[in-house]
């Protein structure tokens, strides 16, 4: 059965899990935005540690967070070429590589990193490399960097990758370049695990142009992405020399079979920058930086066969504007994202300091956090990552020295049941949690009784998946719930 706040429940009878009812999970007294806790974990100085983190963080197999900065490093502030850094979820920071424009590439831009099956971290730089048009690199966590491939305008293989690479199920890496290719509207490429490069496709404007976001591999094996411009109808270039069209969503196979899935019209969104994400429901979710009802961007979902739904338009009631970072699906099944509140790509004027939001698959929208501006933080260009401790981590600009921040956002998510099973002499279950938040397990032997009894003392979660074990004997049945405390 279903209880308040959409929680599910099931009944435990004689240490057996029956199909009649349930473990009751719900959120008591934890408001959506009032209970959100923002923590500045690290403020960049603009020196050797880096400056201006534009890309999203990743959490990898060692449990640490990894990211890049656009500037700083061996040369300070905006004279620098960027850095690669590592951070624990507790905030211990280590900048382990500085780009130097000596063949290693420079300015990793929006790309971020991905962990390869070989344990190396892969990314791209928008310029630098052998020809100055960007490169793919691989690096170890202790600072050894390998230039893997340098882009060049010769051969139409693409130039200037703004997005990073995506590890496919076949072990190859897939990505895009913003320019170059046969028609100079960008390309889609594949790089095998042995670092062999193939240009799979060149955009021509009509089928899209200027891809900024990473690709995502769907559960059908195809790769999906967006382009900032182009689409139907494409009418060449406008009077300022910019390509026309509001952008597209596309699909491509690992062998290069391409299909246009959707073209934006402006009213339903325009100029997507962020990568798509495939939800657990099989739909693709994403944002556009511009367009929608107010011109400040949208959130949408689309099926893999092209059925499009506009979920939300930004720009009314202080809910943020100009989303550029990839959304993430939280452990509660909702989607979390950021708005930069300034036109990061295309130069639209600033309307605020940026926000963090939550949106359900049905389009119910909540602003969770509004950035206060410098020095507290401003303009989160990148999206979020939910780490294994249940908290969300991200980057923004600003900070006390003004060169950027790594932050943690603790959001009181409704617990979600993950495992429920009989154990020796009793019963145990696991649920999603948020490290640092307090929980209380309670039970009843009669669901109609007015009072719940505490099963032990309240405790503070230490990671993103907590467990509880109890014997139900000699009582014939028990109903359990987990309460998230204020």
Residue pairs with C-beta under 8 A, 6 or more apart in sequence:
1 8
1 9
1 21
1 22
2 8
2 9
3 9
3 24
3 26
4 26
5 26
5 27
5 414
6 414
7 24
7 25
7 26
7 414
7 415
7 481
8 22
8 23
8 24
8 25
8 417
9 21
9 22
9 23
9 24
9 25
9 479
9 481
10 17
10 18
10 19
10 20
10 21
10 22
10 23
10 420
11 18
11 20
11 21
11 22
11 477
11 478
11 479
12 18
12 23
12 427
12 472
12 477
12 478
12 479
12 480
13 472
13 476
13 477
14 472
14 473
14 476
14 477
15 422
15 423
15 425
15 426
15 427
15 471
15 472
15 473
16 422
17 420
17 421
17 422
17 427
21 447
21 479
22 417
22 479
23 417
23 420
23 429
23 479
23 480
23 481
23 482
24 479
24 480
24 481
24 482
25 414
25 415
25 416
25 417
25 431
25 481
25 482
26 414
26 415
26 481
26 483
27 412
27 413
27 414
27 415
27 484
28 483
28 484
28 485
29 485
29 486
30 412
30 484
30 486
32 358
32 366
32 368
33 366
33 367
33 368
33 369
35 411
35 412
35 486
36 356
36 368
36 369
36 409
36 410
36 411
36 412
37 409
37 410
37 436
38 369
38 377
38 407
38 408
38 409
39 407
39 408
39 409
39 410
40 376
40 377
40 399
40 405
40 406
40 407
41 87
41 91
41 93
41 393
41 405
41 406
41 407
41 408
42 87
42 91
42 93
42 405
42 406
43 399
43 400
43 401
43 403
43 404
43 405
44 50
44 51
44 52
44 53
44 69
44 72
44 399
44 401
44 403
44 404
44 405
45 51
45 72
45 401
45 403
46 71
46 72
46 76
46 77
46 401
46 402
46 403
47 72
47 76
47 77
48 72
48 73
48 74
48 76
48 83
48 95
48 98
49 69
49 72
49 83
49 85
49 93
49 95
50 68
50 69
50 71
50 72
50 73
50 80
50 82
50 83
50 85
50 95
50 98
50 403
50 404
51 69
51 70
51 71
51 72
51 76
51 77
51 78
51 80
51 403
51 404
52 69
52 70
52 71
52 72
52 397
52 403
52 404
53 67
53 68
53 69
53 70
53 382
53 395
53 396
53 404
53 405
53 406
54 68
54 69
54 70
54 109
54 110
54 381
54 382
54 395
55 67
55 68
55 108
55 109
55 110
55 111
55 112
55 113
55 164
55 382
55 395
56 67
56 112
56 325
56 326
56 382
56 383
56 384
56 385
56 394
56 395
57 65
57 66
57 67
57 87
57 112
57 382
57 385
57 393
57 394
57 395
57 406
58 65
58 66
58 67
58 112
58 113
58 114
58 115
58 385
59 65
59 66
59 89
59 385
59 387
59 388
59 393
60 66
60 115
60 121
61 115
62 141
63 88
63 89
63 388
64 86
64 87
64 88
64 89
65 86
65 87
65 88
65 89
65 385
65 387
65 393
65 406
66 84
66 85
66 86
66 87
66 113
66 121
66 141
67 84
67 85
67 87
67 112
67 113
67 395
67 406
68 82
68 83
68 84
68 85
68 108
68 111
68 112
68 113
68 123
69 82
69 83
69 85
69 108
69 404
70 82
70 107
70 108
70 109
71 77
71 78
71 79
71 80
71 81
71 82
71 107
71 403
72 80
72 82
72 83
72 98
72 403
73 80
73 81
73 82
73 83
73 95
73 98
73 99
73 100
74 80
74 81
74 98
74 99
74 100
75 81
77 403
80 98
80 99
81 98
81 99
81 100
81 101
81 106
81 107
81 128
82 98
82 99
82 106
82 107
82 108
82 125
83 95
83 97
83 98
83 99
84 95
84 96
84 97
84 108
84 113
84 121
84 123
84 139
84 145
85 93
85 94
85 95
85 96
86 93
86 94
86 95
86 96
86 141
87 93
87 94
87 406
89 387
89 389
89 391
89 393
89 408
89 435
91 406
91 408
93 406
96 141
96 142
96 143
97 139
97 143
97 145
99 105
99 106
99 107
99 108
99 125
99 128
100 106
101 128
103 128
103 129
103 130
103 147
104 128
104 135
104 137
104 145
104 147
105 124
105 125
105 127
105 128
105 129
105 134
105 135
105 137
105 147
106 125
106 127
106 128
107 125
107 126
107 127
107 128
108 123
108 124
108 125
108 126
109 124
109 125
109 126
109 162
110 162
110 163
110 164
110 212
110 213
110 273
110 381
110 382
111 123
111 124
111 125
111 126
111 161
111 162
111 163
111 164
111 165
111 214
112 123
112 164
112 214
112 382
113 121
113 122
113 123
113 164
114 121
114 122
114 123
114 164
114 165
114 166
114 167
114 173
115 121
115 122
115 167
116 122
116 138
116 167
116 173
116 193
117 167
117 171
117 193
118 193
119 140
120 138
120 139
120 140
120 146
121 138
121 139
121 140
121 141
122 136
122 137
122 138
122 148
122 164
122 165
122 167
122 173
123 136
123 137
123 139
123 164
123 165
124 134
124 135
124 136
124 137
124 161
124 163
124 164
124 165
124 175
125 134
125 135
125 137
125 161
126 134
126 160
126 161
126 162
126 178
127 133
127 134
127 160
128 134
128 135
129 135
129 147
129 149
129 150
129 151
130 147
130 150
130 152
131 150
131 151
131 152
131 153
133 150
133 151
133 152
133 153
133 159
133 160
133 180
134 150
134 151
134 159
134 160
134 161
134 177
135 147
135 148
135 149
135 150
135 151
136 147
136 148
136 149
136 161
136 165
136 173
136 175
136 191
136 197
137 145
137 146
137 147
137 148
138 145
138 146
138 148
139 145
139 146
148 191
148 195
149 191
149 195
149 197
151 157
151 158
151 159
151 160
151 161
151 177
151 180
152 159
153 159
153 180
155 199
156 180
156 181
156 182
156 187
156 199
156 202
157 177
157 180
157 181
157 187
157 189
157 197
157 199
158 176
158 177
158 179
158 180
158 181
158 186
158 187
158 189
158 199
158 202
159 177
159 178
159 179
159 180
160 177
160 178
160 179
160 180
161 175
161 176
161 177
161 178
162 178
162 211
162 212
163 175
163 176
163 178
163 211
163 212
163 213
163 214
163 215
163 275
164 175
164 214
165 173
165 174
165 175
165 191
165 214
166 173
166 174
166 175
166 214
166 215
166 216
166 217
166 223
167 173
168 174
168 190
168 217
168 223
168 254
169 217
169 221
170 254
171 192
171 193
172 190
172 191
172 192
172 193
172 254
173 190
173 191
173 192
173 193
174 188
174 189
174 190
174 191
174 200
174 215
174 217
174 223
174 254
175 188
175 189
175 191
175 214
175 215
176 186
176 187
176 188
176 189
176 211
176 213
176 214
176 215
176 225
177 186
177 187
177 189
177 211
178 186
178 210
178 211
178 212
179 185
179 186
179 210
180 186
180 187
181 187
181 199
181 201
181 202
181 203
182 202
182 204
183 202
183 203
183 204
183 205
183 209
185 202
185 203
185 204
185 205
185 208
185 209
185 210
185 227
185 229
185 230
185 243
186 202
186 203
186 209
186 210
186 211
186 227
187 199
187 200
187 201
187 202
187 203
188 199
188 200
188 201
188 203
188 211
188 215
188 223
188 225
188 252
188 256
188 258
189 197
189 198
189 199
189 200
190 197
190 198
190 200
190 254
190 256
191 197
191 198
192 198
200 252
200 255
200 256
200 258
201 252
201 256
201 258
203 209
203 210
203 211
203 227
203 230
204 230
205 229
205 230
205 234
205 236
205 243
205 244
205 245
206 230
206 231
206 232
206 234
207 230
207 231
207 248
207 250
207 258
207 260
208 226
208 227
208 229
208 230
208 231
208 245
208 247
208 248
208 250
208 260
209 227
209 228
209 229
209 230
209 234
209 243
209 245
210 227
210 228
210 229
210 230
210 243
211 225
211 226
211 227
211 228
212 226
212 228
212 272
212 273
212 274
212 345
213 225
213 226
213 272
213 273
213 274
213 275
213 276
213 326
214 225
214 275
214 326
215 223
215 224
215 225
215 252
215 275
216 223
216 224
216 225
216 275
216 276
216 277
216 278
216 284
217 223
217 224
218 224
218 251
218 278
218 284
218 304
219 278
219 282
220 304
221 253
221 254
222 251
222 252
222 253
222 304
223 251
223 252
223 253
223 254
224 249
224 250
224 251
224 261
224 276
224 278
224 284
224 304
225 249
225 250
225 252
225 275
225 276
226 247
226 248
226 249
226 250
226 272
226 273
226 274
226 275
226 276
226 286
227 247
227 248
227 250
227 272
228 247
228 271
228 272
228 273
228 345
229 242
229 243
229 244
229 245
229 246
229 247
229 271
230 243
230 244
230 245
230 247
230 248
231 245
231 246
231 247
231 248
231 260
231 263
231 264
232 245
232 260
232 263
233 245
234 243
234 244
234 245
235 244
235 245
236 243
236 244
237 243
237 244
238 244
245 263
246 263
246 264
246 265
246 266
246 269
246 270
246 271
246 291
247 263
247 264
247 269
247 270
247 271
247 272
247 288
248 260
248 261
248 262
248 263
248 264
249 260
249 261
249 262
249 272
249 276
249 284
249 286
249 302
250 258
250 259
250 260
250 261
251 258
251 259
251 261
251 304
252 258
252 259
261 302
261 304
261 306
262 302
262 306
262 308
264 270
264 271
264 272
264 288
264 291
266 291
267 291
267 292
267 293
268 291
268 292
268 298
268 300
268 308
268 310
269 287
269 288
269 290
269 291
269 292
269 297
269 298
269 300
269 310
270 288
270 289
270 290
270 291
270 292
271 288
271 289
271 290
271 291
271 345
271 346
272 286
272 287
272 288
272 289
273 287
273 288
273 289
273 324
273 344
273 345
274 286
274 287
274 289
274 323
274 324
274 325
274 326
274 327
274 337
274 383
275 286
275 326
276 284
276 285
276 286
276 326
277 284
277 285
277 286
277 326
277 327
277 328
277 329
277 335
278 284
278 285
279 285
279 301
279 329
279 335
279 361
280 329
280 333
281 361
282 303
282 304
283 301
283 302
283 303
283 304
283 361
284 301
284 302
284 303
284 304
285 299
285 300
285 301
285 327
285 329
285 335
285 361
286 299
286 300
286 301
286 302
286 326
286 327
287 297
287 298
287 299
287 300
287 323
287 324
287 327
287 337
288 297
288 298
288 300
288 323
289 297
289 322
289 323
289 324
289 343
289 344
289 345
289 346
290 296
290 297
290 322
290 343
290 346
290 348
291 297
291 298
292 298
292 310
292 312
292 313
292 314
292 315
293 313
293 315
293 316
294 313
294 314
294 315
294 316
295 315
296 313
296 314
296 315
296 320
296 321
296 322
296 351
297 313
297 314
297 315
297 321
297 322
297 323
297 339
298 310
298 311
298 312
298 313
298 314
299 311
299 312
299 314
299 323
299 327
299 335
299 337
299 359
299 363
299 365
300 308
300 309
300 310
300 311
301 308
301 309
301 311
301 361
302 308
302 309
309 363
311 359
311 362
311 363
311 365
312 359
312 363
312 365
314 320
314 321
314 322
314 323
314 339
315 321
315 351
318 352
318 367
318 370
319 339
319 355
319 357
319 365
319 367
320 338
320 339
320 341
320 352
320 354
320 355
320 357
320 367
320 370
321 339
321 340
321 341
321 351
321 352
322 339
322 340
322 341
322 342
322 343
322 344
322 348
322 351
323 337
323 338
323 339
323 340
324 338
324 340
324 344
324 345
324 381
324 382
325 337
325 338
325 340
325 380
325 381
325 382
325 383
325 384
325 394
326 337
326 382
326 383
327 335
327 336
327 337
327 359
327 383
327 384
328 335
328 336
328 337
328 383
328 384
328 385
328 386
328 392
329 335
329 336
330 336
330 358
330 386
330 392
330 411
330 413
331 386
331 390
331 413
331 416
331 432
331 464
332 413
332 414
332 416
332 432
333 360
333 361
333 416
334 358
334 359
334 360
334 361
335 358
335 359
335 360
335 361
336 356
336 357
336 358
336 368
336 384
336 386
336 392
336 411
337 356
337 357
337 359
337 383
337 384
338 354
338 355
338 356
338 357
338 380
338 381
338 382
338 383
338 384
338 394
338 396
339 354
339 355
339 357
339 380
340 354
340 379
340 380
340 381
341 350
341 351
341 352
341 353
341 354
341 355
341 371
341 379
342 348
342 349
342 350
342 351
342 354
342 379
343 349
343 350
344 379
344 381
350 379
352 370
353 370
353 371
353 372
353 373
353 377
353 378
353 379
354 370
354 371
354 377
354 378
354 379
354 380
354 396
355 367
355 368
355 369
355 370
355 371
356 367
356 368
356 369
356 380
356 384
356 392
356 394
356 409
357 365
357 366
357 367
357 368
358 365
358 366
358 368
358 411
359 365
359 366
368 409
368 411
369 409
371 377
371 378
371 379
371 380
371 396
371 398
372 378
373 398
374 397
374 398
374 399
374 402
375 398
375 399
375 400
375 401
375 402
376 398
377 396
377 397
377 398
377 399
377 405
377 407
378 396
378 397
378 398
379 396
379 397
379 398
380 394
380 395
380 396
380 397
381 395
381 396
381 397
382 394
382 395
383 394
384 392
384 393
384 394
384 409
385 392
385 393
385 394
386 392
386 393
386 464
387 393
387 464
388 463
388 464
388 465
389 434
389 435
389 436
389 462
389 463
389 464
390 413
390 432
390 433
390 434
390 435
390 437
390 461
390 463
390 464
390 465
391 408
391 409
391 410
391 411
391 434
391 435
391 436
391 464
392 408
392 409
392 410
392 411
393 406
393 407
393 408
393 409
394 406
394 407
394 409
395 404
395 405
395 406
395 407
396 404
396 405
396 407
397 403
397 404
397 405
398 404
398 405
399 405
410 434
410 435
410 436
410 437
411 434
412 434
412 437
412 484
413 432
413 434
414 484
415 431
415 432
415 433
415 439
415 482
415 484
416 431
416 432
417 429
417 430
417 431
418 430
418 431
418 432
418 465
419 428
419 429
419 430
419 467
420 427
420 428
420 429
420 430
421 427
421 428
421 429
423 469
425 471
425 473
426 469
426 470
426 471
426 472
426 473
427 469
427 470
427 471
427 472
427 478
428 467
428 468
428 469
428 470
429 467
429 468
429 480
430 465
430 466
430 467
430 468
431 465
431 466
431 482
432 464
432 465
433 439
433 461
433 463
433 464
433 465
433 466
434 461
434 464
435 461
435 462
435 463
435 464
436 460
436 461
437 460
437 461
437 484
437 485
438 458
438 459
438 460
438 461
438 484
438 485
439 458
439 459
439 460
439 461
439 466
439 482
439 483
439 484
439 485
440 454
440 458
440 459
440 482
440 483
440 485
441 454
441 455
441 456
441 468
441 470
441 480
441 481
441 482
441 483
442 452
442 453
442 454
442 455
442 480
442 481
442 482
442 483
443 452
443 453
443 455
443 470
443 478
443 479
443 480
443 481
444 451
444 452
444 453
444 478
444 479
445 475
445 476
445 477
445 478
445 479
447 479
452 481
455 468
455 470
455 480
458 485
468 480
468 482
470 478
470 480
472 478
